Amino acid sequence: MSTGFTTLELIVAAVLVLTSAGLSLMLKLGIHRSMLIAAARMVVQLLLLGLLLRSIFAMTNPWLTAGLVVFMVLAASYEVAARQERKLAGGWTFLVSGAAVSASTLFVSLFALGSVSLTQDWTAPQVVIPIAGIVLGTAMNAASVGLTALMDGLVSERDAIEAQLALGHSKRQAMQRLMQRAARTGTINVINQMAGAGIITLPGIMSGQVLAGQDPLVAAQSQIFLMFLLGAVSTASIVIAITLALTRLTDERHRLRLDHLQGELG
């Protein structure tokens, strides 16, 4: 069964986006411009990526594959840092984002590749790039959302945290609830995906394999494997991100160092 879509089918699907933009314009929701720009970017980016991957898959050069993965990690790190309204001064937001995204992605991706090596060539770009991309996207989202929650909470609860520190609590004790809240916020998306899989939603990988003619039970096993990876990388990414950020925003004397935040605190 072929899973490729014709140009006509893609155009018909694009009508849905144009209709959504039209509704936004008619109801004055203000999202039509960003929706159309995002849709146009997506089309260009994915087509270019398809052409690039076609060349990489044909050459099967491990260094080229590694170079693309490194570029993806750098781009994801930049995106996490760019999305933060409150940033660490001195470029530390990018460093924290990069460490969280790269370390979590590397660990989980290597585990995944080691697992699939039992049945196929784990060094093939057709295996490495899709796995790294899926894992990296989840790590990026978790770090981005978790860091935003952490920074916002740190500023809004500054007085309460400093009061606990003044009473002799360690910086970890004073910020435990804040860390828990940031971790919950950063991982809620993947937790919802796992909880709803098979009952509320038919996840992407499973849907794709079923459309390609794969046995539904085999497709379900593939999706289970993937969701385990995403749960792990989401947790690892947010833990690394908030730990490094709080290390930068406190000192060895258990003082809060919001002067290390860039710009206004309010």
C-alpha positions as CSV (number, residue, x, y, z in Angstrom):
1,M,0.0,0.0,0.0
2,S,1.5,3.4,-1.0
3,T,1.5,6.2,1.6
4,G,2.6,8.9,-0.8
5,F,0.1,11.7,-1.5
6,T,-0.4,13.4,-4.9
7,T,0.0,17.1,-5.4
8,L,-3.7,17.4,-5.9
9,E,-4.4,15.7,-2.5
10,L,-1.9,18.1,-0.8
11,I,-3.7,21.1,-2.4
12,V,-7.0,19.8,-1.2
13,A,-5.6,19.4,2.4
14,A,-4.2,22.9,2.2
15,V,-7.7,24.2,1.6
16,L,-8.4,23.3,5.3
17,V,-5.6,25.7,6.4
18,L,-6.9,28.4,4.1
19,T,-10.4,27.9,5.5
20,S,-9.1,28.2,9.1
21,A,-7.3,31.4,8.2
22,G,-10.5,32.7,6.6
23,L,-12.4,32.0,9.7
24,S,-9.8,33.8,11.8
25,L,-10.0,36.8,9.5
26,M,-13.8,36.8,9.5
27,L,-14.1,36.5,13.3
28,K,-11.1,38.8,13.8
29,L,-9.2,36.2,15.9
30,G,-5.8,37.5,14.7
31,I,-4.2,34.2,14.0
32,H,-4.6,34.0,10.2
33,R,-1.3,35.7,9.4
34,S,0.8,33.5,11.7
35,M,-1.0,30.4,10.6
36,L,-0.4,31.1,6.9
37,I,3.3,32.0,7.5
38,A,3.8,28.8,9.6
39,A,2.1,26.7,6.9
40,A,4.3,28.2,4.2
41,R,7.4,27.7,6.2
42,M,6.4,24.1,7.0
43,V,5.9,23.3,3.3
44,V,9.3,24.8,2.3
45,Q,11.2,23.3,5.2
46,L,9.8,19.8,4.8
47,L,10.3,19.7,1.0
48,L,13.9,20.9,1.4
49,L,14.4,18.4,4.2
50,G,13.0,15.6,2.0
51,L,15.5,16.5,-0.8
52,L,18.4,16.7,1.7
53,L,17.5,13.3,3.3
54,R,17.2,11.7,-0.1
55,S,20.8,12.7,-0.8
56,I,22.1,11.7,2.6
57,F,20.3,8.3,2.4
58,A,21.8,7.7,-1.0
59,M,25.4,8.5,0.2
60,T,25.1,6.7,3.6
61,N,28.1,8.8,4.9
62,P,28.2,8.5,8.8
63,W,30.0,11.8,9.1
64,L,27.3,13.6,7.1
65,T,24.6,11.9,9.2
66,A,26.4,13.0,12.4
67,G,26.8,16.6,11.0
68,L,23.1,16.8,10.3
69,V,22.2,15.6,13.8
70,V,24.6,18.1,15.4
71,F,23.0,20.9,13.4
72,M,19.6,19.7,14.5
73,V,20.7,19.8,18.2
74,L,22.1,23.3,17.8
75,A,19.0,24.5,16.1
76,A,16.8,23.0,18.9
77,S,19.0,24.6,21.6
78,Y,18.6,28.0,19.9
79,E,14.9,27.6,19.7
80,V,14.6,26.8,23.4
81,A,16.7,29.8,24.4
82,A,14.8,32.1,21.9
83,R,11.4,31.2,23.4
84,Q,12.4,32.3,26.9
85,E,10.9,35.7,27.9
86,R,13.3,35.8,30.9
87,K,16.9,34.8,30.0
88,L,20.0,34.1,32.0
89,A,22.6,36.8,31.4
90,G,25.8,36.2,29.5
91,G,24.4,33.7,27.0
92,W,23.8,31.1,29.8
93,T,20.3,30.4,28.6
94,F,21.7,28.9,25.3
95,L,24.3,27.0,27.3
96,V,21.7,25.5,29.7
97,S,19.3,24.7,26.8
98,G,22.1,23.1,24.8
99,A,23.3,21.0,27.7
100,A,19.7,19.8,28.5
101,V,18.7,19.1,24.9
102,S,22.0,17.5,23.7
103,A,22.6,15.3,26.8
104,S,19.1,13.9,27.0
105,T,18.8,13.4,23.3
106,L,22.2,11.7,23.1
107,F,21.5,9.3,26.0
108,V,18.0,8.3,24.8
109,S,18.9,8.1,21.1
110,L,21.9,5.8,21.8
111,F,19.7,3.6,23.9
112,A,17.1,3.4,21.1
113,L,19.8,2.7,18.5
114,G,21.3,0.0,20.6
115,S,17.9,-1.6,20.9
116,V,17.1,-1.5,17.2
117,S,20.6,-2.8,16.4
118,L,19.3,-6.3,17.3
119,T,17.2,-6.3,14.1
120,Q,18.7,-3.7,11.7
121,D,21.8,-1.6,11.0
122,W,21.6,1.1,13.7
123,T,24.2,3.3,11.8
124,A,22.0,3.7,8.7
125,P,20.9,7.3,8.3
126,Q,17.4,6.0,7.7
127,V,17.4,4.8,11.3
128,V,19.6,7.5,13.0
129,I,18.0,10.7,11.7
130,P,14.3,9.8,12.3
131,I,15.0,8.5,15.8
132,A,17.2,11.5,16.7
133,G,14.6,13.9,15.3
134,I,11.6,12.5,17.2
135,V,13.6,12.4,20.4
136,L,15.1,15.8,20.0
137,G,11.7,17.4,19.3
138,T,10.3,16.2,22.6
139,A,13.5,17.2,24.5
140,M,13.2,20.7,23.0
141,N,9.6,21.2,24.0
142,A,10.1,19.9,27.5
143,A,13.1,22.1,28.2
144,S,11.4,25.1,26.7
145,V,8.1,24.8,28.6
146,G,9.8,23.8,31.8
147,L,12.3,26.6,31.8
148,T,9.6,29.2,31.1
149,A,7.6,27.9,34.1
150,L,10.7,27.9,36.3
151,M,11.7,31.5,35.4
152,D,8.2,32.8,35.8
153,G,7.7,31.1,39.1
154,L,11.1,32.2,40.4
155,V,10.3,35.8,39.8
156,S,6.7,35.7,41.0
157,E,7.6,33.8,44.2
158,R,10.9,35.6,44.9
159,D,9.8,36.9,48.3
160,A,8.6,33.6,49.6
161,I,11.8,31.8,48.4
162,E,14.0,34.4,50.0
163,A,12.0,34.2,53.2
164,Q,12.6,30.4,53.4
165,L,16.3,30.9,52.7
166,A,16.5,33.5,55.5
167,L,14.9,30.9,57.8
168,G,17.8,28.5,57.2
169,H,16.3,26.3,54.4
170,S,18.8,25.1,51.8
171,K,18.3,26.4,48.2
172,R,17.0,23.0,47.2
173,Q,14.4,23.0,50.0
174,A,13.3,26.5,49.3
175,M,12.8,25.8,45.6
176,Q,11.5,22.2,45.8
177,R,7.9,23.1,45.0
178,L,9.0,25.4,42.2
179,M,11.1,22.6,40.7
180,Q,8.1,20.2,41.0
181,R,5.8,22.6,39.2
182,A,8.3,23.3,36.4
183,A,8.8,19.5,35.9
184,R,5.1,18.8,35.8
185,T,4.6,21.6,33.3
186,G,7.4,20.5,31.1
187,T,6.4,16.8,31.0
188,I,2.6,17.2,30.9
189,N,2.4,17.0,27.1
190,V,4.2,13.6,26.9
191,I,2.3,12.3,29.9
192,N,-1.0,13.2,28.2
193,Q,0.2,11.5,25.0
194,M,0.9,8.3,26.9
195,A,-2.3,8.4,28.9
196,G,-4.5,9.0,25.8
197,A,-2.7,6.7,23.4
198,G,-5.0,3.9,22.2
199,I,-8.1,5.3,23.9
200,I,-8.3,8.9,22.8
201,T,-5.7,9.1,20.0
202,L,-4.1,6.8,17.5
203,P,-0.5,8.1,17.7
204,G,1.5,9.2,14.7
205,I,4.0,6.3,14.3
206,M,1.3,3.7,14.7
207,S,-1.0,5.6,12.3
208,G,1.8,5.8,9.7
209,Q,2.6,2.1,9.9
210,V,-1.0,1.1,9.7
211,L,-1.5,3.3,6.6
212,A,1.6,1.6,5.2
213,G,0.0,-1.8,5.6
214,Q,1.8,-2.9,8.8
215,D,0.1,-5.4,11.2
216,P,-1.7,-3.2,13.8
217,L,-0.2,-5.2,16.7
218,V,3.3,-4.7,15.4
219,A,2.5,-1.0,14.8
220,A,1.3,-0.8,18.4
221,Q,4.5,-2.3,19.7
222,S,6.5,0.3,17.8
223,Q,4.5,3.1,19.2
224,I,4.9,1.7,22.8
225,F,8.7,1.7,22.2
226,L,8.6,5.2,21.0
227,M,6.5,6.6,23.8
228,F,8.8,5.1,26.4
229,L,11.7,7.0,24.7
230,L,9.7,10.2,24.7
231,G,8.8,9.9,28.3
232,A,12.4,9.3,29.2
233,V,13.9,12.2,27.1
234,S,11.2,14.6,28.3
235,T,12.1,13.9,32.0
236,A,15.8,14.0,31.4
237,S,15.7,17.2,29.5
238,I,13.6,19.1,32.0
239,V,15.6,17.8,35.0
240,I,18.9,18.9,33.4
241,A,17.5,22.3,32.4
242,I,16.0,23.3,35.7
243,T,19.0,21.9,37.7
244,L,21.5,23.9,35.6
245,A,19.3,27.1,35.6
246,L,18.8,27.0,39.4
247,T,22.6,26.4,39.9
248,R,23.2,29.6,37.9
249,L,20.5,31.5,39.8
250,T,21.8,30.6,43.3
251,D,25.2,30.5,44.9
252,E,27.2,28.4,47.4
253,R,25.9,30.5,50.2
254,H,22.3,29.5,49.3
255,R,21.4,33.0,48.1
256,L,19.0,33.8,45.3
257,R,20.9,35.5,42.4
258,L,18.2,37.1,40.3
259,D,20.9,39.6,39.2
260,H,22.0,36.8,36.8
261,L,18.7,37.2,35.0
262,Q,18.8,39.4,31.9
263,G,16.4,42.4,31.8
264,E,13.5,43.3,34.0
265,L,12.4,41.0,36.8
266,G,8.8,42.1,36.9
